[in-house]
Amino acid sequence: MDKLKIGLAGTGRMGSALVERLLLLGHSVTVWNRTPSKLTALTHLGAQVATTPSELLNKSDLIMTILTHEAAIHALYHGQDGFLKSAAPGKLFLEMSTVRPRVHEQLAPAVLATGAAYMDFPVGGTVGPAKAGQLFGLAGGLEADFKRTLPLLNTLCRRVEYLGPVGSGARMKLAMNLMMQICWQSFGEALSLCKPLQLSPERLMDIMGESSGMPHGLKLRLGMMVDALHGTPIAPVNFDVNSVRKDINLMLDEAQSMGIPLPMAEMALSLFDKVSREGRGDEDCGMLPMRWYEHSGDMRVSKRPALKLFMGDVSGNSYKLRILMGLIGLHYEPIFMDFQAHEHKKEPFTNLNPRGEVPVLDDNGTVLWDSAACLIYLARQYGGHQWYPSDPLQMAQITQWLSLAATELQCGLQYARRGVLRDRWTLGPLEKAQAFGEVGLKAMEQQLQNHDWLALNRPTLADIACFPYVESAPEGQTDLSAYPHILRWLERCRRIPNWPVRLVPLTRFA
Ligand SMILES: N[C@@H](CCC(=O)N[C@@H](CS)C(=O)NCC(=O)O)C(=O)O
């Protein structure tokens, strides 16, 4: 194959590996990077340096660009010294960044107007395969351009696919990466199920490697995973956590524009986001399953700092959180607010909750207020799928009752109770509060006529959130004897193992 004058802009990990490969193949390679200091190592290998993108264009027949995001591509092509500033007849651009298809669809016409040709050509595979010419190339553009470039592409890739017009390669790349990116977490979860087996890292990876669910990319890294389990972090970093987050965001944006939900990708993103928030965004994404495995002790009793619950002893909203934490078995430090001294209406408490109300939850510095918000957080973070599953319909069915607990039960039953016990009439006289509370009770009674639990067919956050103010309704002079199904439901709830009782005995008004 003829040696070509090739320019490459964007000498990150992948760009540099490609330059190494091209030089090895004997091509004349000119490089440009926004940060010129990153070019030194490549010049030692024989690459020439261009000081501007337009200089790179002048020195090359084929220009490869591989950048981290859309804004960088825009600047490179449209910027002051960018590629689009001069005519480029006969040249060919190969845009290899992982971006959404529309980035290519928008850029291609501007490139064609300069007389050059344009293809999107993202690749599967990371640094190792790039250096060894073992990538998987995904091409979009004119078929004629693809055919004339194929000899070169074949020297970079173990397989090359032409997928259709400009943007098609990018679409396939997002789809392929989606499967890879969600596998990290499932691998970690699978490993954590094996923990009681106490296998050596070598044996564990050897057996796991035989699973038909093991993706190719992960299989290639099993050796590194063994090292990681022995305490050696994966290095050099091939694909970092923040790059994964960027990719999943692109997938989700693309899917949204097509009206398609991607629930698995969404869940994977939230887990990668969490890792990044912990300051580990630069780590190789392969560390994610390793850490999941290592730290997947029993979440309820691990040595993590205890949760803090700012609460009141007669507070029904605090009681909701106590119930859930009791059922999950979560340890927490109770911090009782001095309501007589109005501690909850002053700093420093109002810095935690500007509403000046309990409950407030502090999970190792993450502060949340509002009982419903705290219930959802605790259920999802520590309670598995039992209390608030991630299925959209089931979530909504439970949330209906969280809403009823926060409106009719709180502003009806609770305000009646507070008026009677404290002579504090928040939204009007007793009868008004009682009447509003009865709207909630009637809805519950109707549901419980045919169901044991308020939502789904098992106890969930719905039951936990509604319990406290229904149980204490007699304190607000609401007689529950007209609601036999509710009374039986209260008993059913109390019989759930570890269901905590109220801190202050019920005062019965009847
Ligand atoms: N929507 C809030 C309501 C919280 C609330 O009303 N808390 C009461 C105790 S149960 C409180 O702190 N009241 C103090 C006050 O209003 O002075 C939630 O669900 O957490």
Ligand as a Chemical Component Dictionary entry (heavy atoms), coordinates in Angstrom:
data_LIG
# 
_chem_comp.id                   LIG 
_chem_comp.type                 NON-POLYMER 
_chem_comp.pdbx_formal_charge   0 
_chem_comp.three_letter_code    LIG 
# 
loop_
_chem_comp_atom.comp_id 
_chem_comp_atom.atom_id 
_chem_comp_atom.alt_atom_id 
_chem_comp_atom.type_symbol 
_chem_comp_atom.charge 
_chem_comp_atom.model_Cartn_x 
_chem_comp_atom.model_Cartn_y 
_chem_comp_atom.model_Cartn_z 
_chem_comp_atom.pdbx_ordinal 
LIG N1  N1  N 0 -42.969 17.400 54.489 1  
LIG C1  C1  C 0 -42.147 17.197 55.641 2  
LIG C2  C2  C 0 -42.927 17.613 56.880 3  
LIG C3  C3  C 0 -42.052 17.573 58.064 4  
LIG C4  C4  C 0 -42.769 17.997 59.330 5  
LIG O1  O1  O 0 -43.898 18.452 59.291 6  
LIG N2  N2  N 0 -42.045 17.829 60.431 7  
LIG C5  C5  C 0 -42.562 18.189 61.715 8  
LIG C6  C6  C 0 -42.390 17.041 62.681 9  
LIG S1  S1  S 0 -43.330 15.656 62.189 10 
LIG C7  C7  C 0 -41.768 19.342 62.241 11 
LIG O2  O2  O 0 -40.557 19.354 62.194 12 
LIG N3  N3  N 0 -42.442 20.348 62.730 13 
LIG C8  C8  C 0 -41.816 21.430 63.350 14 
LIG C9  C9  C 0 -42.518 22.689 63.086 15 
LIG O3  O3  O 0 -43.209 22.801 62.073 16 
LIG O4  O4  O 0 -42.331 23.589 63.914 17 
LIG C10 C10 C 0 -41.713 15.742 55.730 18 
LIG O5  O5  O 0 -42.425 14.880 55.222 19 
LIG O6  O6  O 0 -40.638 15.491 56.284 20 
# 
loop_
_chem_comp_bond.comp_id 
_chem_comp_bond.atom_id_1 
_chem_comp_bond.atom_id_2 
_chem_comp_bond.value_order 
_chem_comp_bond.pdbx_ordinal 
LIG N1  C1  SING 1  
LIG C1  C2  SING 2  
LIG C1  C10 SING 3  
LIG C2  C3  SING 4  
LIG C3  C4  SING 5  
LIG C4  O1  DOUB 6  
LIG C4  N2  SING 7  
LIG N2  C5  SING 8  
LIG C5  C6  SING 9  
LIG C5  C7  SING 10 
LIG C6  S1  SING 11 
LIG C7  O2  DOUB 12 
LIG C7  N3  SING 13 
LIG N3  C8  SING 14 
LIG C8  C9  SING 15 
LIG C9  O3  DOUB 16 
LIG C9  O4  SING 17 
LIG C10 O5  DOUB 18 
LIG C10 O6  SING 19 
# 
